[in-house]
Amino acid sequence: MAVKITSVVKHSLADKAKIKADDILLKINDNDIHDVLDYMFYIAEDKVKVEFKRQDKIKEVTIKKSEYDDIGLEFSSFLMDEKQSCTNKCVFCFIDQMPKGMRDTLYFKDDDARLSFLHGNYVTLTNLKDSDIDRIINMHLNINVSVHTTNSELRVKMMNNRFAGEKLKYLKKLADAGITMNCQIVLCPKLNDGKELERTLNDLSALYPAVQSIAIVPVGISKFREGLYQLEPFTQDTAADALDLIESKQKEFFEKYGTRLAYAADEFYLKAKRDIPEEEYYEDYPQYENGVGLIRVLVNEFSDALNKTDIKDTNNKLSIATGYAAFDTISSLIEKAKEKWHNLECKVYAIKNNYFGENITVAGLITGVDLVEQLKGKDLGDYLVIPSVMLKQDSNIFLDDYTVPQVEKELNIKIKVINNNGNELLDILTDKSKRS
């Protein structure tokens, strides 16, 4: 596939070699270029032969460089072609549980192995062919895989894809080739839990160390499920049952491999009303991005920063909005701060998710409209703090397309956005910005 070069970085190696915007990239070192992975893989040499087309003429230049230096070509999209969409219709898919009328990008189901390698996205393997797996192996690409179950028939049922079961064979092929994988299981009561979960964990553990970690996350169920597969949310008892099974398998894995290997998402502990495990439980936090250990990191960072701070007192007045899942944790941290600083005034508000339904309790799915409706008229202090997960990445837009300035205007309050970071939370409580 030929790829159009949209621009060339000024003074770059490609610029010095007289490659220009609108040239068509054909080959690098005699290899066809189909997408960003081909491009990144084949330019990782100290001598790069670039074949390109300008109008009707085929041209060729050779660039000498340090092995991993870029040459300065830019393309219309990061991937150099279209993102690969998901071919499944999973019974638990949250995108299918969203209301109509939201921005188009929220309805796109990504299942792109390239983004798995480049950005840590999870893929199901269902839209990959043998040649795709061979390329992953040849390029030594480590990926993240959404497995859900290793029961072939059940996987077909859960993913509504007749190929979902047979694609499990790729796990062993990748493992045998030394490709490392982090795996994910979306756990659904009465579907892939209990004995099925035990089977899946056993099968995946047999692929250790290629399978480096496994995250078990609870299914999210919104109120928009009309016509969809009947699923049940986790209760305190069923969450506790899942934790008991996971923790029993962890003990087996630790004795056999020296690692717990499989980890339950924080939501299971909150739902089961159990204490979040201590730091050593999470080892090196391999599944942090999957919501495994976020609370432990936050609590430890905050407690450590609170113990070390030399600030004697603060008369700061503010409020914090979060989901019901994290409310108790955030509230307990604020109480610790108030014990140290008696003049600190900080109220924590748990926002009920009316938009998606009360079963959704995480902060990352809170919308601007719920913030406005539930905080209007409340004493919010000098400013309102929200976690960055409420917003689209690198933007100020909520899921319902409300913007931070809109919410600020409707609540008549300044909003400050912070990450899931105990140090940032402490800084915001003491209003470090005013002191610096």
N, C-alpha and C positions, 0 to 999 in steps of 0.2 A: 504494500500500500504506500503510495507516495503521500508525503505530508508537506503542506504549505508552510513555509517559514514566514511568520508574520512580522518579525523584527529581529534585528541583530544588535546585541549590546555594544555600545560604542567603545572602541579601543579594545574589544575582546579579541581572542585568537581568531574567531570566525570573521570578525570585522577586518582584521589585518590580512586575512586570506582572501578578502574581496567577495565574501558571500554576502548576498543582499536580501532584504525583505522581498517577498513574493517569489523568491526562488523555491523550487520544489525539491525537498530532500528525498533522495532515492535510496542510497545505501551508505553504510559506514563500515569500512574495512570489508567490503564485498558482501555485507549482510543486509538483507532487506529490513527496512524500519517500518514497523506496524504501529507502535505506540511508545509511550514513555519508558516502559521497561526495556524494550529493545534499545532505545536511544541511550539510556543510562548505562546499560550493560556494555554496549559496544564502544562507547567513548571512554570507558575506563581502561585506556591503554596509553602508553607514552608516545605512540605514533598512530595518528588517526587519518585514514584516507576517507574523504567525504566526496560522495558522488551526488550531484544535484543537477536539476534541469532549469535553465533560464530561457524562457520562451521556447524555442524549438531545439535548442542546443544542449547537449549533455556535457557538463563540465566536471572536473575532478581536481581537488586540491589535497595536499597532505599537510597535516598540522602536527608539529612536535610539541609535547607538553609534559607536565608532571602527570603521573598515571591517573589520578582521580580528579584532576581539574576539569571544570566545565569549559566548553568552547564558546558559549555565548549565543546560542540560537534560541529563539523564543517562538512559541506556537500559539494558535488561537485558544487552545485549552490545555490545562496542565497534563491531561492524559493523552493529548494529541488526537483523540477520537472520542466518541460518545461513551459515557459511563455505562457499564453493563447492569441492566436491571434484573430484579429477582423474578424468576419464573415460577415461584411457589405461591401458594395461597394458604399460608400457615394458619391453623385454627386460632393461634394466640397472637397473630400479628397486630401490633398496636395501630399501624397505619390504617388498617381496615376498620378500626374502632374510633376513627376521628370523624367529626361532623363535616358536612359539606361547607364549602365557602371559605376555607382557609387557603393560604397562599399555595400555589401549585407545587413548589419545591418540597413541601411537607408530605406530599403524597407519593413521592418517588421512592421506590424500594430498591436500595442499592444492594448488589450482590457481586461486587467486583473484586477479584483476587488481587488485582494490582493495588487497589486502595487498602487491602488487607496488609500487604507488604509495606506500602508507603506510609499509611496513616493508622494502622492498627484496626481497621474495620473488620467485622466478622463476616465470613462467607459460608454458604451452605454446601458448596461444591456441586450443586445440582445443574448449574449451567456450564460446567467445565467438561471438556472432552479429554481423551487420553493425551492428545497433543498438547493441551494446556497444562496437564500435570507434568508431562515431560519437560516443558519449558520451565516450570517452577523448579523442577529438580536440576535442570541444566544451569539455571541461573542462581541456584542455591538460595531461593527466596523462602524465608520463614513466614508463616501465615497464621491467622486466627480463624478457627472453624466453629460454626454453630452446628453442634451435633444433635442435641436434644434427646436422642435415643439411639442406641445401637441395635435395636430390634428393627429389622428391615421393614417388616409389614407395618409396624407402628409408626415408623418414620414416614412412610408413604401416606398414612392416614393423617398424621399431624401436619404434614407439609402440603398435602393435597397435590402431590407430584409423583407420578408413577415411577420416576427415575430416582426418587430420593433414597430408596433403600439400597439399590445397586451401587450408588455413588459412595457408599461407605467403604467400598474396597480401596478407594483412594487414600484413606487414612493409613492403611498398612503400607501401601506403595510409597507414600511420602515418608513414613517412619523408617522403612527399610533403606531409603536413600539418604537418611540423615537430616531430613527437613524437620525443623522443630515447630511445634504447634502449641498454641494456647487454645483451649476448647471452652465452649459455653453450652450450658443446658438451661433452657427456659422451662421451669418446672410447673406443671399443671396438675392440680389435685385430681386423683382418680383417672389419670391418663398416662403420665410417664413417671409417676412417683412410686414409692414403695419398692416392690420387687423389680420393677422396670428400671428405677433409678439405680438400684444396687447392681443390676446387670450392666447398665451403661458405665458406671464407675469402674466395675471390674474389667470390662473390655478396654476402656481407655487407659486404665492403669497398666495393662499388659503391654502398651506401646511406650511406656516410660523408658528412657528419658526423652524420646522424640516428643511425646505429649508432656509438656513441661508444667502445665497447670490446668485446672478445670474450675470454672466458676458456675455455681448453681444459683440462678436468680429466679424469683417468683414471678409468675405471670401477672401482667398488669391488665386489669379489666375495667374498661370505661363503661359509661351508660349507653354508648352507641353500639349496641351489639345485636340489633334487630336483624334476624335472618342469618346470624352467624352461629357457629358451633357452640353448644351450651357448655360454658365453663364455669367453674366455681372459684371464688377468691379464697386465698388462704385465711384460715381462722387462727386463733391463738393455739388451739390444739393441733391442727394439721401442720402449722409451722413448726411446732415443737417436735412433732413426729419426724418431719423432714430433717430437722437439726440432729435429732438422735441418730438417725441413719447415717447422715453425712459424717458426724463426729466418730461414729464407730468405724466407718471406712477409713477415716483419717488415721486412726490408731494403727490399723492394719498397714496402711501405706507407709506410715512413719517407721514402723518396725522393719518393713521390707526394703524401703528405698531411702530412708532418712529424710523424707519430706512428707508433709500432709497431702500435697498434690491437689486435693479438691477443697474448695472453700465456698462457704455459703455467703451470699450477699448480706449486707447489714440489715436489709429489710426483714429477713427471717428472724433475727434476734429481736428486732423491735416489735414485730408482730407477735412473737412468742413471749414477749415481756421477759427476756433474759438479758443478762449483762453482756455487753460487747466484750469479746475476748481481749486479753492483753496483747501487747505488741509482738511478742515472740510467736504467738499463734500464726501470724500472717507471714512469717519468714521475711522475704524481701518484697512483699506486697505485689506479687505477679499479676493479680487481677484487680488492681486498684481502679482502673478505668471502668470496670464492670460493677462498681459499687461495693467492692469487697475491701473493708478496712478503712473506708473514708472517715467514719466516726472516730475510730481509734486514733487515726493520725491527727484529726482535728483536736480531740481532747488532749492528747499528749503534747502537741505543739502549744496549745493554749496554756496548759498547766505549767509547762517548762518556761514559757515566756513570762507568765505571771509571777513565778517564783524568782526569776532573774531581774525583773524590772526594778529600777530605782525610783520610779515615780511614786511620790508620797501620797498624792490625792488627786482627784479630778472631779470637777463639777459639771461634767459633760451630761447633756440631756438628749437622748435619742431613742429610737425604736428599731426593732428588727422584725422582719416578716419572713416566715419560713413555712414549710409544710408540716402537717401533723406528725409525720415520721420523725423529723429531727427536732420537734418542739421541746421535748423533755431534755434532750441533750443540750441544746442551746440555752435553755432556761437554767440548767444546772451550772453551766459555765458562767453565765451572767451573775448568778447568786454568789459564786466564788469571788468574782470581781467585786461585788458589792461588799463582801466581808472585808476586803482589803481597802476599798475606797468608799467610805460611807456617804460621800456626797454624789456618787454616781447615780444617775437616774436613767434606767433603761428598761423599756417594756418589750416583751417578746410576744408577737401575735402569731398564732397558728391560723393559717388560711385554709379554709375548707374548699375543696375543689368542686365547686358547683358546675364548672364548665365541662369537665370530663366525668364527673361523678365522684361520690364520697369514697369509693374504693381506691381512688388515686390519692396517695398521701405524700408523695415525694415533692420536694421543692421545685425540681426541674420541669414539672408539668403545670405549674401555677401560671395563670394568665393575668394579663393586665386588668381585664374586666373584673376578675375576682378580687384582685388587690383593691381596686377602687371601691367596689361595692361594700367590701367588708371593713375597710379602714377609714372610710369617709366619716368625718365627725369625731374620730378617735384622737386621743392625745398622743401625738407622734413625736413630741419633742422638737428639737431643732432640725433633725433630718431623719429620714427613714433608710435603713440598711437592708439591701436584698442580696442574696447570693447570685453569682454570675450564671449559675446553671439555669436560672429563670429565663435567660435571654439567648437568642440565637448567637452562635459563636462569633466573636469579634464584631458584635453589633449591639444596638440598644433596643432591639425588637423582641417583644414577647411572642409566644406561640399564636396568639389571636391577632397579631399585627398591631396591637397597642405599642407605642414607643415609650421609653422612659420619660421624655419631655411631656407626653400626653398625660401620663400618670401623675407626674409632678404637678402639672397644671390643675388637674381635677382634685388632687388631694391638698394642693397648696403647700407642698413640702419639697425640700431638696432630697433627692435620692442618691445614695452612695452605693456602689456595687463592689462587692468583695468576693474573692475566691474562697474555696473550701480550705482555709489556711488559718491555723490558730494564731499565728503572729499578726496577720492582717486583722483578725477579729479583735485582738488586744489593742492594736494601734487605733482602730476605729473607736473603741470604748474610751480611750484616753485622748482622742482627737489629736493624734500626732501631727496632723497637717497644720494645726494652729500653733503647735509648739516648735515646728521645724522652720 
